């Protein structure tokens, strides 16, 4: 299982290098308070990295809140209706 994963990783790394080499032009980003010039490949890599981090953070928050809610629900004592004899 490791060999196919390594091969796929190397293919994507090679594609990233080719993409970065073919898009070496500088792009200017105006952020309102500053202006930044980056190569297109670096801007694309940065956007993908930020999206990956924000997606992971969103998934982590969703899972942890669901687990917290389940723990809170499990710690409550069960309320059984009173049975009259």
mmCIF file as gemmi writes it, N, C-alpha and C atoms, coordinates in Angstrom:
data_model
loop_
_atom_site.group_PDB
_atom_site.id
_atom_site.type_symbol
_atom_site.label_atom_id
_atom_site.label_alt_id
_atom_site.label_comp_id
_atom_site.label_asym_id
_atom_site.label_entity_id
_atom_site.label_seq_id
_atom_site.pdbx_PDB_ins_code
_atom_site.Cartn_x
_atom_site.Cartn_y
_atom_site.Cartn_z
_atom_site.occupancy
_atom_site.B_iso_or_equiv
_atom_site.pdbx_formal_charge
_atom_site.auth_seq_id
_atom_site.auth_asym_id
_atom_site.pdbx_PDB_model_num
ATOM 1 N N . UNK Axp A 1 ? 0.825 -1.199 0 1 0 ? 1 A 1
ATOM 2 C CA . UNK Axp A 1 ? 0 0 0 1 0 ? 1 A 1
ATOM 3 C C . UNK Axp A 1 ? 0.867 1.259 0 1 0 ? 1 A 1
ATOM 4 N N . UNK Axp A 2 ? 2.046 1.156 0.559 1 0 ? 2 A 1
ATOM 5 C CA . UNK Axp A 2 ? 2.91 2.346 0.612 1 0 ? 2 A 1
ATOM 6 C C . UNK Axp A 2 ? 3.451 2.721 -0.758 1 0 ? 2 A 1
ATOM 7 N N . UNK Axp A 3 ? 3.799 1.73 -1.572 1 0 ? 3 A 1
ATOM 8 C CA . UNK Axp A 3 ? 4.386 2.029 -2.874 1 0 ? 3 A 1
ATOM 9 C C . UNK Axp A 3 ? 3.417 2.786 -3.782 1 0 ? 3 A 1
ATOM 10 N N . UNK Axp A 4 ? 2.162 2.367 -3.917 1 0 ? 4 A 1
ATOM 11 C CA . UNK Axp A 4 ? 1.243 3.171 -4.743 1 0 ? 4 A 1
ATOM 12 C C . UNK Axp A 4 ? 1.035 4.586 -4.203 1 0 ? 4 A 1
ATOM 13 N N . UNK Axp A 5 ? 0.988 4.735 -2.885 1 0 ? 5 A 1
ATOM 14 C CA . UNK Axp A 5 ? 0.822 6.069 -2.301 1 0 ? 5 A 1
ATOM 15 C C . UNK Axp A 5 ? 2.039 6.939 -2.609 1 0 ? 5 A 1
ATOM 16 N N . UNK Axp A 6 ? 3.217 6.382 -2.549 1 0 ? 6 A 1
ATOM 17 C CA . UNK Axp A 6 ? 4.441 7.142 -2.851 1 0 ? 6 A 1
ATOM 18 C C . UNK Axp A 6 ? 4.469 7.526 -4.328 1 0 ? 6 A 1
ATOM 19 N N . UNK Axp A 7 ? 4.058 6.614 -5.197 1 0 ? 7 A 1
ATOM 20 C CA . UNK Axp A 7 ? 4.04 6.908 -6.634 1 0 ? 7 A 1
ATOM 21 C C . UNK Axp A 7 ? 3.042 8.033 -6.933 1 0 ? 7 A 1
ATOM 22 N N . UNK Axp A 8 ? 1.851 7.957 -6.34 1 0 ? 8 A 1
ATOM 23 C CA . UNK Axp A 8 ? 0.845 9.011 -6.544 1 0 ? 8 A 1
ATOM 24 C C . UNK Axp A 8 ? 1.35 10.344 -6.019 1 0 ? 8 A 1
ATOM 25 N N . UNK Axp A 9 ? 1.991 10.333 -4.85 1 0 ? 9 A 1
ATOM 26 C CA . UNK Axp A 9 ? 2.55 11.554 -4.286 1 0 ? 9 A 1
ATOM 27 C C . UNK Axp A 9 ? 3.612 12.157 -5.203 1 0 ? 9 A 1
ATOM 28 N N . UNK Axp A 10 ? 4.48 11.327 -5.753 1 0 ? 10 A 1
ATOM 29 C CA . UNK Axp A 10 ? 5.511 11.815 -6.663 1 0 ? 10 A 1
ATOM 30 C C . UNK Axp A 10 ? 4.912 12.389 -7.951 1 0 ? 10 A 1
ATOM 31 N N . UNK Axp A 11 ? 3.839 11.781 -8.448 1 0 ? 11 A 1
ATOM 32 C CA . UNK Axp A 11 ? 3.177 12.306 -9.642 1 0 ? 11 A 1
ATOM 33 C C . UNK Axp A 11 ? 2.615 13.698 -9.363 1 0 ? 11 A 1
ATOM 34 N N . UNK Axp A 12 ? 1.973 13.865 -8.207 1 0 ? 12 A 1
ATOM 35 C CA . UNK Axp A 12 ? 1.411 15.178 -7.881 1 0 ? 12 A 1
ATOM 36 C C . UNK Axp A 12 ? 2.506 16.213 -7.62 1 0 ? 12 A 1
ATOM 37 N N . UNK Axp A 13 ? 3.596 15.814 -7.023 1 0 ? 13 A 1
ATOM 38 C CA . UNK Axp A 13 ? 4.725 16.738 -6.822 1 0 ? 13 A 1
ATOM 39 C C . UNK Axp A 13 ? 5.287 17.173 -8.171 1 0 ? 13 A 1
ATOM 40 N N . UNK Axp A 14 ? 5.454 16.214 -9.086 1 0 ? 14 A 1
ATOM 41 C CA . UNK Axp A 14 ? 5.962 16.554 -10.423 1 0 ? 14 A 1
ATOM 42 C C . UNK Axp A 14 ? 4.995 17.485 -11.145 1 0 ? 14 A 1
ATOM 43 N N . UNK Axp A 15 ? 3.681 17.227 -11.023 1 0 ? 15 A 1
ATOM 44 C CA . UNK Axp A 15 ? 2.697 18.098 -11.658 1 0 ? 15 A 1
ATOM 45 C C . UNK Axp A 15 ? 2.752 19.494 -11.061 1 0 ? 15 A 1
ATOM 46 N N . UNK Axp A 16 ? 2.975 19.593 -9.759 1 0 ? 16 A 1
ATOM 47 C CA . UNK Axp A 16 ? 3.104 20.894 -9.114 1 0 ? 16 A 1
ATOM 48 C C . UNK Axp A 16 ? 4.328 21.652 -9.582 1 0 ? 16 A 1
ATOM 49 N N . UNK Axp A 17 ? 5.43 20.946 -9.748 1 0 ? 17 A 1
ATOM 50 C CA . UNK Axp A 17 ? 6.654 21.59 -10.237 1 0 ? 17 A 1
ATOM 51 C C . UNK Axp A 17 ? 6.448 22.091 -11.66 1 0 ? 17 A 1
ATOM 52 N N . UNK Axp A 18 ? 5.829 21.272 -12.504 1 0 ? 18 A 1
ATOM 53 C CA . UNK Axp A 18 ? 5.577 21.687 -13.89 1 0 ? 18 A 1
ATOM 54 C C . UNK Axp A 18 ? 4.621 22.879 -13.91 1 0 ? 18 A 1
ATOM 55 N N . UNK Axp A 19 ? 3.561 22.83 -13.114 1 0 ? 19 A 1
ATOM 56 C CA . UNK Axp A 19 ? 2.608 23.939 -13.044 1 0 ? 19 A 1
ATOM 57 C C . UNK Axp A 19 ? 3.292 25.226 -12.591 1 0 ? 19 A 1
ATOM 58 N N . UNK Axp A 20 ? 4.145 25.118 -11.587 1 0 ? 20 A 1
ATOM 59 C CA . UNK Axp A 20 ? 4.861 26.295 -11.103 1 0 ? 20 A 1
ATOM 60 C C . UNK Axp A 20 ? 5.834 26.844 -12.126 1 0 ? 20 A 1
ATOM 61 N N . UNK Axp A 21 ? 6.489 25.956 -12.87 1 0 ? 21 A 1
ATOM 62 C CA . UNK Axp A 21 ? 7.455 26.406 -13.879 1 0 ? 21 A 1
ATOM 63 C C . UNK Axp A 21 ? 6.755 27.067 -15.063 1 0 ? 21 A 1
ATOM 64 N N . UNK Axp A 22 ? 5.594 26.543 -15.441 1 0 ? 22 A 1
ATOM 65 C CA . UNK Axp A 22 ? 4.881 27.112 -16.576 1 0 ? 22 A 1
ATOM 66 C C . UNK Axp A 22 ? 4.155 28.405 -16.227 1 0 ? 22 A 1
ATOM 67 N N . UNK Axp A 23 ? 3.896 28.634 -14.972 1 0 ? 23 A 1
ATOM 68 C CA . UNK Axp A 23 ? 3.193 29.839 -14.521 1 0 ? 23 A 1
ATOM 69 C C . UNK Axp A 23 ? 4.093 30.682 -13.627 1 0 ? 23 A 1
ATOM 70 N N . UNK Axp A 24 ? 5.235 31.043 -14.137 1 0 ? 24 A 1
ATOM 71 C CA . UNK Axp A 24 ? 6.211 31.785 -13.353 1 0 ? 24 A 1
ATOM 72 C C . UNK Axp A 24 ? 5.972 33.297 -13.379 1 0 ? 24 A 1
ATOM 73 N N . UNK Axp A 25 ? 4.974 33.753 -14.13 1 0 ? 25 A 1
ATOM 74 C CA . UNK Axp A 25 ? 4.684 35.19 -14.193 1 0 ? 25 A 1
ATOM 75 C C . UNK Axp A 25 ? 4.243 35.7 -12.837 1 0 ? 25 A 1
ATOM 76 N N . UNK Axp A 26 ? 4.604 36.946 -12.555 1 0 ? 26 A 1
ATOM 77 C CA . UNK Axp A 26 ? 4.191 37.562 -11.301 1 0 ? 26 A 1
ATOM 78 C C . UNK Axp A 26 ? 2.778 38.112 -11.421 1 0 ? 26 A 1
ATOM 79 N N . UNK Axp A 27 ? 2.017 37.917 -10.359 1 0 ? 27 A 1
ATOM 80 C CA . UNK Axp A 27 ? 0.655 38.43 -10.282 1 0 ? 27 A 1
ATOM 81 C C . UNK Axp A 27 ? 0.607 39.365 -9.091 1 0 ? 27 A 1
ATOM 82 N N . UNK Axp A 28 ? -0.009 40.53 -9.266 1 0 ? 28 A 1
ATOM 83 C CA . UNK Axp A 28 ? -0.111 41.497 -8.183 1 0 ? 28 A 1
ATOM 84 C C . UNK Axp A 28 ? -1.467 41.354 -7.509 1 0 ? 28 A 1
ATOM 85 N N . UNK Axp A 29 ? -1.449 41.208 -6.198 1 0 ? 29 A 1
ATOM 86 C CA . UNK Axp A 29 ? -2.668 41.128 -5.388 1 0 ? 29 A 1
ATOM 87 C C . UNK Axp A 29 ? -2.746 42.378 -4.543 1 0 ? 29 A 1
ATOM 88 N N . UNK Axp A 30 ? -3.841 43.112 -4.692 1 0 ? 30 A 1
ATOM 89 C CA . UNK Axp A 30 ? -4.064 44.322 -3.908 1 0 ? 30 A 1
ATOM 90 C C . UNK Axp A 30 ? -4.96 43.958 -2.734 1 0 ? 30 A 1
ATOM 91 N N . UNK Axp A 31 ? -4.428 43.995 -1.518 1 0 ? 31 A 1
ATOM 92 C CA . UNK Axp A 31 ? -5.161 43.6 -0.325 1 0 ? 31 A 1
ATOM 93 C C . UNK Axp A 31 ? -5.835 44.779 0.369 1 0 ? 31 A 1
ATOM 94 N N . UNK Axp A 32 ? -5.81 45.927 -0.23 1 0 ? 32 A 1
ATOM 95 C CA . UNK Axp A 32 ? -6.42 47.112 0.364 1 0 ? 32 A 1
ATOM 96 C C . UNK Axp A 32 ? -5.423 47.905 1.189 1 0 ? 32 A 1
ATOM 97 N N . UNK Axp A 33 ? -4.684 47.239 2.043 1 0 ? 33 A 1
ATOM 98 C CA . UNK Axp A 33 ? -3.688 47.912 2.877 1 0 ? 33 A 1
ATOM 99 C C . UNK Axp A 33 ? -2.272 47.618 2.41 1 0 ? 33 A 1
ATOM 100 N N . UNK Axp A 34 ? -2.12 46.661 1.51 1 0 ? 34 A 1
ATOM 101 C CA . UNK Axp A 34 ? -0.801 46.313 0.98 1 0 ? 34 A 1
ATOM 102 C C . UNK Axp A 34 ? -0.975 45.706 -0.406 1 0 ? 34 A 1
ATOM 103 N N . UNK Axp A 35 ? 0.084 45.718 -1.151 1 0 ? 35 A 1
ATOM 104 C CA . UNK Axp A 35 ? 0.097 45.102 -2.47 1 0 ? 35 A 1
ATOM 105 C C . UNK Axp A 35 ? 1.194 44.045 -2.483 1 0 ? 35 A 1
ATOM 106 N N . UNK Axp A 36 ? 0.849 42.845 -2.943 1 0 ? 36 A 1
ATOM 107 C CA . UNK Axp A 36 ? 1.781 41.716 -2.909 1 0 ? 36 A 1
ATOM 108 C C . UNK Axp A 36 ? 1.941 41.173 -4.319 1 0 ? 36 A 1
ATOM 109 N N . UNK Axp A 37 ? 3.173 40.897 -4.699 1 0 ? 37 A 1
ATOM 110 C CA . UNK Axp A 37 ? 3.446 40.271 -5.985 1 0 ? 37 A 1
ATOM 111 C C . UNK Axp A 37 ? 3.956 38.855 -5.737 1 0 ? 37 A 1
ATOM 112 N N . UNK Axp A 38 ? 3.262 37.89 -6.331 1 0 ? 38 A 1
ATOM 113 C CA . UNK Axp A 38 ? 3.621 36.482 -6.184 1 0 ? 38 A 1
ATOM 114 C C . UNK Axp A 38 ? 3.597 35.806 -7.543 1 0 ? 38 A 1
ATOM 115 N N . UNK Axp A 39 ? 4.407 34.768 -7.715 1 0 ? 39 A 1
ATOM 116 C CA . UNK Axp A 39 ? 4.254 33.956 -8.923 1 0 ? 39 A 1
ATOM 117 C C . UNK Axp A 39 ? 2.903 33.232 -8.89 1 0 ? 39 A 1
ATOM 118 N N . UNK Axp A 40 ? 2.344 32.964 -10.058 1 0 ? 40 A 1
ATOM 119 C CA . UNK Axp A 40 ? 1.038 32.313 -10.132 1 0 ? 40 A 1
ATOM 120 C C . UNK Axp A 40 ? 1.044 30.963 -9.412 1 0 ? 40 A 1
ATOM 121 N N . UNK Axp A 41 ? 2.109 30.208 -9.566 1 0 ? 41 A 1
ATOM 122 C CA . UNK Axp A 41 ? 2.193 28.893 -8.935 1 0 ? 41 A 1
ATOM 123 C C . UNK Axp A 41 ? 2.171 28.995 -7.418 1 0 ? 41 A 1
ATOM 124 N N . UNK Axp A 42 ? 2.883 29.973 -6.866 1 0 ? 42 A 1
ATOM 125 C CA . UNK Axp A 42 ? 2.91 30.167 -5.412 1 0 ? 42 A 1
ATOM 126 C C . UNK Axp A 42 ? 1.549 30.62 -4.9 1 0 ? 42 A 1
ATOM 127 N N . UNK Axp A 43 ? 0.874 31.472 -5.67 1 0 ? 43 A 1
ATOM 128 C CA . UNK Axp A 43 ? -0.463 31.926 -5.266 1 0 ? 43 A 1
ATOM 129 C C . UNK Axp A 43 ? -1.44 30.759 -5.271 1 0 ? 43 A 1
ATOM 130 N N . UNK Axp A 44 ? -1.356 29.902 -6.28 1 0 ? 44 A 1
ATOM 131 C CA . UNK Axp A 44 ? -2.227 28.739 -6.351 1 0 ? 44 A 1
ATOM 132 C C . UNK Axp A 44 ? -1.933 27.776 -5.208 1 0 ? 44 A 1
ATOM 133 N N . UNK Axp A 45 ? -0.671 27.545 -4.932 1 0 ? 45 A 1
ATOM 134 C CA . UNK Axp A 45 ? -0.287 26.661 -3.829 1 0 ? 45 A 1
ATOM 135 C C . UNK Axp A 45 ? -0.745 27.227 -2.493 1 0 ? 45 A 1
ATOM 136 N N . UNK Axp A 46 ? -0.622 28.528 -2.318 1 0 ? 46 A 1
ATOM 137 C CA . UNK Axp A 46 ? -1.09 29.162 -1.088 1 0 ? 46 A 1
ATOM 138 C C . UNK Axp A 46 ? -2.597 29.051 -0.925 1 0 ? 46 A 1
ATOM 139 N N . UNK Axp A 47 ? -3.334 29.246 -2.017 1 0 ? 47 A 1
ATOM 140 C CA . UNK Axp A 47 ? -4.8 29.134 -1.959 1 0 ? 47 A 1
ATOM 141 C C . UNK Axp A 47 ? -5.223 27.714 -1.626 1 0 ? 47 A 1
ATOM 142 N N . UNK Axp A 48 ? -4.564 26.729 -2.213 1 0 ? 48 A 1
ATOM 143 C CA . UNK Axp A 48 ? -4.878 25.329 -1.907 1 0 ? 48 A 1
ATOM 144 C C . UNK Axp A 48 ? -4.535 25.013 -0.457 1 0 ? 48 A 1
ATOM 145 N N . UNK Axp A 49 ? -3.412 25.491 0.022 1 0 ? 49 A 1
ATOM 146 C CA . UNK Axp A 49 ? -3.019 25.249 1.419 1 0 ? 49 A 1
ATOM 147 C C . UNK Axp A 49 ? -3.978 25.889 2.409 1 0 ? 49 A 1
ATOM 148 N N . UNK Axp A 50 ? -4.38 27.116 2.142 1 0 ? 50 A 1
ATOM 149 C CA . UNK Axp A 50 ? -5.334 27.788 3.029 1 0 ? 50 A 1
ATOM 150 C C . UNK Axp A 50 ? -6.681 27.071 3.002 1 0 ? 50 A 1
ATOM 151 N N . UNK Axp A 51 ? -7.125 26.643 1.826 1 0 ? 51 A 1
ATOM 152 C CA . UNK Axp A 51 ? -8.376 25.895 1.723 1 0 ? 51 A 1
ATOM 153 C C . UNK Axp A 51 ? -8.302 24.576 2.47 1 0 ? 51 A 1
ATOM 154 N N . UNK Axp A 52 ? -7.169 23.897 2.391 1 0 ? 52 A 1
ATOM 155 C CA . UNK Axp A 52 ? -6.979 22.634 3.097 1 0 ? 52 A 1
ATOM 156 C C . UNK Axp A 52 ? -7.029 22.852 4.603 1 0 ? 52 A 1
ATOM 157 N N . UNK Axp A 53 ? -6.369 23.886 5.077 1 0 ? 53 A 1
ATOM 158 C CA . UNK Axp A 53 ? -6.381 24.18 6.515 1 0 ? 53 A 1
ATOM 159 C C . UNK Axp A 53 ? -7.775 24.573 7.002 1 0 ? 53 A 1
ATOM 160 N N . UNK Axp A 54 ? -8.462 25.434 6.264 1 0 ? 54 A 1
ATOM 161 C CA . UNK Axp A 54 ? -9.809 25.845 6.679 1 0 ? 54 A 1
ATOM 162 C C . UNK Axp A 54 ? -10.793 24.68 6.615 1 0 ? 54 A 1
ATOM 163 N N . UNK Axp A 55 ? -10.664 23.82 5.621 1 0 ? 55 A 1
ATOM 164 C CA . UNK Axp A 55 ? -11.522 22.637 5.538 1 0 ? 55 A 1
ATOM 165 C C . UNK Axp A 55 ? -11.266 21.679 6.692 1 0 ? 55 A 1
ATOM 166 N N . UNK Axp A 56 ? -9.999 21.475 7.032 1 0 ? 56 A 1
ATOM 167 C CA . UNK Axp A 56 ? -9.667 20.618 8.174 1 0 ? 56 A 1
ATOM 168 C C . UNK Axp A 56 ? -10.17 21.193 9.485 1 0 ? 56 A 1
ATOM 169 N N . UNK Axp A 57 ? -10.034 22.497 9.635 1 0 ? 57 A 1
ATOM 170 C CA . UNK Axp A 57 ? -10.528 23.151 10.85 1 0 ? 57 A 1
ATOM 171 C C . UNK Axp A 57 ? -12.041 23.022 10.964 1 0 ? 57 A 1
ATOM 172 N N . UNK Axp A 58 ? -12.743 23.202 9.862 1 0 ? 58 A 1
ATOM 173 C CA . UNK Axp A 58 ? -14.198 23.061 9.865 1 0 ? 58 A 1
ATOM 174 C C . UNK Axp A 58 ? -14.613 21.637 10.212 1 0 ? 58 A 1
ATOM 175 N N . UNK Axp A 59 ? -13.95 20.651 9.635 1 0 ? 59 A 1
ATOM 176 C CA . UNK Axp A 59 ? -14.274 19.254 9.939 1 0 ? 59 A 1
ATOM 177 C C . UNK Axp A 59 ? -13.978 18.929 11.399 1 0 ? 59 A 1
ATOM 178 N N . UNK Axp A 60 ? -12.867 19.428 11.91 1 0 ? 60 A 1
ATOM 179 C CA . UNK Axp A 60 ? -12.499 19.168 13.307 1 0 ? 60 A 1
ATOM 180 C C . UNK Axp A 60 ? -13.52 19.777 14.268 1 0 ? 60 A 1
ATOM 181 N N . UNK Axp A 61 ? -13.939 20.995 13.991 1 0 ? 61 A 1
ATOM 182 C CA . UNK Axp A 61 ? -14.935 21.645 14.85 1 0 ? 61 A 1
ATOM 183 C C . UNK Axp A 61 ? -16.251 20.88 14.802 1 0 ? 61 A 1
ATOM 184 N N . UNK Axp A 62 ? -16.662 20.439 13.621 1 0 ? 62 A 1
ATOM 185 C CA . UNK Axp A 62 ? -17.904 19.687 13.496 1 0 ? 62 A 1
ATOM 186 C C . UNK Axp A 62 ? -17.87 18.371 14.249 1 0 ? 62 A 1
ATOM 187 N N . UNK Axp A 63 ? -16.774 17.638 14.135 1 0 ? 63 A 1
ATOM 188 C CA . UNK Axp A 63 ? -16.662 16.349 14.815 1 0 ? 63 A 1
ATOM 189 C C . UNK Axp A 63 ? -16.559 16.54 16.319 1 0 ? 63 A 1
ATOM 190 N N . UNK Axp A 64 ? -15.77 17.509 16.759 1 0 ? 64 A 1
ATOM 191 C CA . UNK Axp A 64 ? -15.599 17.697 18.204 1 0 ? 64 A 1
ATOM 192 C C . UNK Axp A 64 ? -16.885 18.185 18.858 1 0 ? 64 A 1
ATOM 193 N N . UNK Axp A 65 ? -17.663 19.029 18.163 1 0 ? 65 A 1
ATOM 194 C CA . UNK Axp A 65 ? -18.923 19.476 18.758 1 0 ? 65 A 1
ATOM 195 C C . UNK Axp A 65 ? -19.92 18.321 18.826 1 0 ? 65 A 1
ATOM 196 N N . UNK Axp A 66 ? -19.928 17.453 17.833 1 0 ? 66 A 1
ATOM 197 C CA . UNK Axp A 66 ? -20.815 16.294 17.856 1 0 ? 66 A 1
ATOM 198 C C . UNK Axp A 66 ? -20.424 15.343 18.987 1 0 ? 66 A 1
ATOM 199 N N . UNK Axp A 67 ? -19.124 15.129 19.184 1 0 ? 67 A 1
ATOM 200 C CA . UNK Axp A 67 ? -18.669 14.262 20.276 1 0 ? 67 A 1
ATOM 201 C C . UNK Axp A 67 ? -18.987 14.883 21.628 1 0 ? 67 A 1
ATOM 202 N N . UNK Axp A 68 ? -18.824 16.178 21.761 1 0 ? 68 A 1
ATOM 203 C CA . UNK Axp A 68 ? -19.135 16.859 23.015 1 0 ? 68 A 1
ATOM 204 C C . UNK Axp A 68 ? -20.626 16.738 23.334 1 0 ? 68 A 1
ATOM 205 N N . UNK Axp A 69 ? -21.462 16.9 22.315 1 0 ? 69 A 1
ATOM 206 C CA . UNK Axp A 69 ? -22.901 16.769 22.497 1 0 ? 69 A 1
ATOM 207 C C . UNK Axp A 69 ? -23.271 15.337 22.901 1 0 ? 69 A 1
ATOM 208 N N . UNK Axp A 70 ? -22.626 14.338 22.315 1 0 ? 70 A 1
ATOM 209 C CA . UNK Axp A 70 ? -22.905 12.942 22.657 1 0 ? 70 A 1
ATOM 210 C C . UNK Axp A 70 ? -22.463 12.632 24.084 1 0 ? 70 A 1
ATOM 211 N N . UNK Axp A 71 ? -21.305 13.167 24.501 1 0 ? 71 A 1
ATOM 212 C CA . UNK Axp A 71 ? -20.842 12.942 25.886 1 0 ? 71 A 1
ATOM 213 C C . UNK Axp A 71 ? -21.793 13.593 26.878 1 0 ? 71 A 1
ATOM 214 N N . UNK Axp A 72 ? -22.249 14.797 26.562 1 0 ? 72 A 1
ATOM 215 C CA . UNK Axp A 72 ? -23.166 15.501 27.445 1 0 ? 72 A 1
ATOM 216 C C . UNK Axp A 72 ? -24.486 14.731 27.558 1 0 ? 72 A 1
ATOM 217 N N . UNK Axp A 73 ? -24.952 14.199 26.448 1 0 ? 73 A 1
ATOM 218 C CA . UNK Axp A 73 ? -26.198 13.44 26.453 1 0 ? 73 A 1
ATOM 219 C C . UNK Axp A 73 ? -26.031 12.122 27.221 1 0 ? 73 A 1
ATOM 220 N N . UNK Axp A 74 ? -24.864 11.501 27.104 1 0 ? 74 A 1
ATOM 221 C CA . UNK Axp A 74 ? -24.622 10.232 27.791 1 0 ? 74 A 1
ATOM 222 C C . UNK Axp A 74 ? -24.45 10.42 29.294 1 0 ? 74 A 1
ATOM 223 N N . UNK Axp A 75 ? -24.009 11.598 29.731 1 0 ? 75 A 1
ATOM 224 C CA . UNK Axp A 75 ? -23.778 11.817 31.159 1 0 ? 75 A 1
ATOM 225 C C . UNK Axp A 75 ? -25.061 12.184 31.908 1 0 ? 75 A 1
ATOM 226 N N . UNK Axp A 76 ? -26.126 12.507 31.194 1 0 ? 76 A 1
ATOM 227 C CA . UNK Axp A 76 ? -27.392 12.838 31.848 1 0 ? 76 A 1
ATOM 228 C C . UNK Axp A 76 ? -28.031 11.561 32.403 1 0 ? 76 A 1
ATOM 229 N N . UNK Axp A 77 ? -28.589 11.643 33.585 1 0 ? 77 A 1
ATOM 230 C CA . UNK Axp A 77 ? -29.296 10.462 34.097 1 0 ? 77 A 1
ATOM 231 C C . UNK Axp A 77 ? -30.601 10.271 33.328 1 0 ? 77 A 1
ATOM 232 N N . UNK Axp A 78 ? -30.958 9.02 33.166 1 0 ? 78 A 1
ATOM 233 C CA . UNK Axp A 78 ? -32.188 8.733 32.443 1 0 ? 78 A 1
ATOM 234 C C . UNK Axp A 78 ? -33.391 9.111 33.284 1 0 ? 78 A 1
ATOM 235 N N . UNK Axp A 79 ? -34.362 9.697 32.652 1 0 ? 79 A 1
ATOM 236 C CA . UNK Axp A 79 ? -35.59 10.058 33.368 1 0 ? 79 A 1
ATOM 237 C C . UNK Axp A 79 ? -36.638 8.985 33.032 1 0 ? 79 A 1
ATOM 238 N N . UNK Axp A 80 ? -36.957 8.216 34.042 1 0 ? 80 A 1
ATOM 239 C CA . UNK Axp A 80 ? -37.963 7.181 33.862 1 0 ? 80 A 1
ATOM 240 C C . UNK Axp A 80 ? -39.262 7.662 34.473 1 0 ? 80 A 1
ATOM 241 N N . UNK Axp A 81 ? -40.35 7.38 33.815 1 0 ? 81 A 1
ATOM 242 C CA . UNK Axp A 81 ? -41.624 7.817 34.391 1 0 ? 81 A 1
ATOM 243 C C . UNK Axp A 81 ? -41.924 7.053 35.677 1 0 ? 81 A 1
ATOM 244 N N . UNK Axp A 82 ? -42.463 7.773 36.63 1 0 ? 82 A 1
ATOM 245 C CA . UNK Axp A 82 ? -42.824 7.143 37.907 1 0 ? 82 A 1
ATOM 246 C C . UNK Axp A 82 ? -43.999 6.2 37.707 1 0 ? 82 A 1
ATOM 247 N N . UNK Axp A 83 ? -43.847 5.003 38.224 1 0 ? 83 A 1
ATOM 248 C CA . UNK Axp A 83 ? -44.898 3.996 38.093 1 0 ? 83 A 1
ATOM 249 C C . UNK Axp A 83 ? -45.615 3.895 39.413 1 0 ? 83 A 1
ATOM 250 N N . UNK Axp A 84 ? -46.915 4.108 39.367 1 0 ? 84 A 1
ATOM 251 C CA . UNK Axp A 84 ? -47.685 4.007 40.609 1 0 ? 84 A 1
ATOM 252 C C . UNK Axp A 84 ? -48.082 2.56 40.835 1 0 ? 84 A 1
ATOM 253 N N . UNK Axp A 85 ? -47.937 2.083 42.088 1 0 ? 85 A 1
ATOM 254 C CA . UNK Axp A 85 ? -48.271 0.675 42.363 1 0 ? 85 A 1
ATOM 255 C C . UNK Axp A 85 ? -49.758 0.433 42.412 1 0 ? 85 A 1
